[in-house]
Amino acid sequence: MGVSIPPKEADRLKNIVDENGGSSDEFDSEGEASEGSEVSEVATEEDGGSSGDEDASTSDGSGLVDDEDENEGSEEGADANGSSSDDEKASASVDDGLESGEGSGDSDSERSEVAEESDSSEDEVAPRNTIGDVPLEWYKDEQHIGYDIKGKKITKKERQDKLDSFLASVDDSKNWRKIYDDYNDEDVELTKAEAKMISRLLNGKAPHADFDPYAPYVDWFKWDDAIHPLSNAPEPKRRFIPSKWEAKKVVKYVRAIRKGLIKFEKPKEEPRFYMLWGDDSGAADKTNHLSYIPAPKPKLPGHEESYNPSLEYIPTQEEINSYQLMYEEDRPKFIPKRFTSMRSIPAYEDAVKDSFERCLDLYLCPRVRKKRINIDPESLKPKLPSRKDLKPYPSTCYMEYIGHKGPVVSISTEFSGEWIASGSTDGTVRIWEVESGRCRKVWEFDEAVQYVAWNPMPEFPILAISVGQDAYLLNTGLGNEETQRKVGELLHVEAAKVSDDSS
Amino acid sequence: MTKKDTAKKTVAKLKKNKHYRPAGKKREGNAARYMTRSQAIKQLQVNLSVFRKLCILKGVFPREPKKKVKGNNQTYYHVKDIAFIQHDPLLEKLREQRAYQKKIHKALAKKNEDLATRLRTREPSYTLDRLIRERYPKFVDALRDLDDCLSMVHLFAALPAVERLKINVERVHSCRRLSHEWQAYVARCHKLRKVFVSVKGIYYQAEVEGQKITWLAPHAMQQVLPDDVNFSVMLTFVEFYETLLGFVNFRLYHSISVKYPPILDPRLEALAAGLFYLYALTRYMNGNTKRISEEQESGSTKPEHTRGQLEGAQFEESELRLSQLQHQLPSNEDRALMHLIEEDDDNDDDEDTKKCKKLFKNMKFYLSREVPRESLLFVIPAFGGVVSWEGDAAPFTEADQSITHQIVDRPSQGHMYLSREYIQPQWIYDCINFGVILEAHRYLVGRVPPPHLSPFVDNEAEGYFPDYAETIKRFEAAAKNEVLPMPGVGKDDLDDPQLLLAEGYLSRTEAIEVAERKKERATSEKQYLEDLKQEVQGHPDATASIAVEGAQVEEESSRPHLEQVAEDTDGTALMMMSRRNRGLFKAMKIAKDKKKAKVEKLKQRKKQIAEST
């Protein structure tokens, strides 16, 4: 940081230089290192005596600065703690090196004086630690924090535990001014003046209150009563003749004005609105364009959107909670709310969003004309004949055929309609007389009967049944003797073959 | 051959050479008629945002081709629509604007402020009137599409001007102005029909030239501007809507022979900057038309005087001066003509308008500070009332003895005049919606008003009558002095309700349900008798009587199975339907069931509420 040197000190330095016979008439705050060192040497010799008490005040750090006569002490303290920028440290250490090389006094006090005067930009005590500009992590796990000027290890201070440090800090009213310097491993307490300076810096002001950044400018140059001109060059010709380029530009503008590109009066404002639809009769329907499909109008609000709906429109808390479990598409978009007076209606937070969504619908949604069917769904059903038109049909139980023990799986009616054959899972086949319900004949098998069927030819009243794996042809014994004989012949002759085939 | 060329060819093909087909390509049907959005953008050589703007301004929307050639997740535009955009001068104008913006940028980059400012004064601009004429060839078409326009303009009138979102002050002000001009017209011509105060805002419905126009005006509150809204889209819409509404207003104002844009009295203009623009407008309109007619009648400034007294001395002189000016004008014939038009206008009004005009006639309202003033200043004059308010430039003060109603919305009212009713604002809206002056006692100060019902719902179609709707119906009927039959019961059995009530049914709704059930039973019996008759006619032989008897016996025995039978017939009918019809039937049924479930839910909730209290 650019620390301004207090005028007192600057004067002193100047004096020193003058005494030394130095040629520099202007004090350079950013002076080179070599020059600085030279100056510092001189200073050491000069101020050897006074350095002792100064050092006393700086080494303990916490000494009351206000009591001191000299201003320097406070300055040193301030810079040592407030601004320990790396460059300064580095340059300080370089100076130390130079000093030790020359083999001069080597006392602590001298060194500090050297540091003070060596580089004009920093008025600080050289740090106790001499490790230089190296990362402090290197010493993190060590017992020492570095080396002092004599090469002895500086051991780390014992760490106070948190509680103790906290208690100490609570007790100490000046705690807010204390800063821990981890380079030198010591606590530094700022003086009041230093704290003030820091606060001024934080506020973006100059660190010293007496520095005036807006001092009036003093013009040292004497403008009047100079005999010779600053420049002896003759006046150029262009100062006497009209400019060609300006003329060209003027011509350009003139042309632009003539063409009407540049207008001076504001364009006359025409009335924005006029009778657009003068006579509608003229506007014929004929257009070459596609048919315009008007966007469907937004849905009109129902009772539930009222600010004060009937109580039954407001969902209970459980219902509102249950909405959370629904899919997002199924969830109702609007939950009715009730306000007992108009003054308590709040702003609707989705007003802009709703409007925006409508805009999106208007220009992004494909439109299709669809016919809306508004009919009673019942009219879609085909007309069926009524049951009563289908009469007569039996509606009460007329006859029961009793005999089977198990469920009947198959029945078959004989050609004439006089007989019914029925096969059951109890392994019996029965022939019934339809009219009377009498059981005419029963055959028993070992397995459940699966199917029964009459021969469709009237001259052979034969019954075919399937039982398990077998198929049987049964002579029912119906009909007159002639047919019986024919059946007997048929079955008799074919019996062996049929049974062979079937099994 | 680039894609653009082919697309162009396609357009050309449709126009001229019907049979031309690019070599090796078979493009006809949906493939040739529709193009995707990216194809369209390529053809128009614009970027997406410009395309969007063009679509919005031209009113071009995507279409749904029967066969989507490029895939399902694409937006398809009709080739003709895109050609329509391509041939619009607007496209060229937008390009020109873009080029011009580049010029300005360049000037700024060269630090040539002078040039930049000069260029800025002459930026190319476009007008939308041609587009409006194109989109709405007739005035009625424009009115038909005005819903969205009005809602949007009203919304923007309530938005804060935010520079970041490019909602500038001029836009908001112009929206405000336009919306008020529209409202002034509606109020002046008594075109307003219904008003509904919802949570989302206030819905108004007006009927202009036979078109029902509904719009939503947000409550006068600070609006929320969400982040997930693309305001540039909305601003494009608003730009179009503003122009549309301007032209519509122009036409409407001209139809009642008022100059547009309205030129207000300078004093009123000062007021008009604030809340009272609407009021100033209505005054202006009324003044413009009334003054002429009044003068015609009396030939003096007398009525002006009386009005001036009413409305405070502030406007008196200006009115006087104006009327004197009017008097000096020699164009007597003109005025006579105007007068005639005015008369005609009055006679021309349809039944509804006449009714609306008279609703609040001879009533004088006074608005307290806390009521929604803008809405009420619009609504009350629209229904023939006279209104004043607490604050600057009010036409009459609270102390006026002729005030009949004071509208307040506070828990309790301190000082009360006995000569007037103190009612909540909902009373106004309910009166308008039901079309009668309701009893004020339910809306008095400090009371919880009865539920506010939507006037847009057809209760009968919905199948559910809220209690208050029923009460109002009764009230109306009583006002008309006629006995209202119970819903669901024919006129011939008017005594039924009493009977039912005698039977001990407590609530009316229950009674109605029972009546319905009875009716059902009666109809089924009738059906049965008819069937019997048919049968008798079908078998006129000797066994007829036996058959009838048998049938009766059978019928009785099968009574319990009636439901089963109905189910069977339904099932068979469903099986006999075509697949399309069956789908349709099922969909309809689902919709119907949903509706029914909704009504059931409402009933159930109502019951719960009744039980809990």
Interface residues (C-beta under 8 A of the other chain):
Chain A: I262 K263 P271 R272 F273 Y274 M275 L276 W277 D280 A283 A284 D285 T287 H289 L290 Y292 I293 P294 A295 K297 P298 L300 P301 G302 H303 E305 S306 Y307 N308 P309 S310 L311 E312 Y313 T316 P336 K337 F339 T340 S341 M342 R343 I345 P346 A347 Y348 E349 D350 A351 V352 K353 D354 S355 F356 R358 C359 L360 L362 Y363 L364 C365 P366 R367 V368 I373 P377 L380 K381 P382 L384 S386 R387 K388 S395 T396
Chain B: R52 C55 I56 G59 F61 P62 R63 E64 T75 Y76 H78 K80 D81 F84 R118 R122 D129 I132 R133 R135 Y136 P137 K138 F139 V140 A142 R144 D145 D147 D148 S151 M152 L155 L159 F196 V197 S198 V199 K200 G201 Y203 T214 P218 H219 M221 Q222 Q223 V224 L225 P226 D228 V229 N230 V233 M234 F237 G246 F247 N249 F250 R251 H254 Y260 P261 E370 V371 P372 D409 R410 Q424 P425 Q426 V448 P449 P451 H452 L453 S454 F456 V457 E462 P466 D467 Y468 D531 Q534 E535 A551 E554 V565 T569 D570 T572 A573 L574 M576 M577 N581 L584 F585 M588 K589 K592 L602 K603 R605 K606 I609
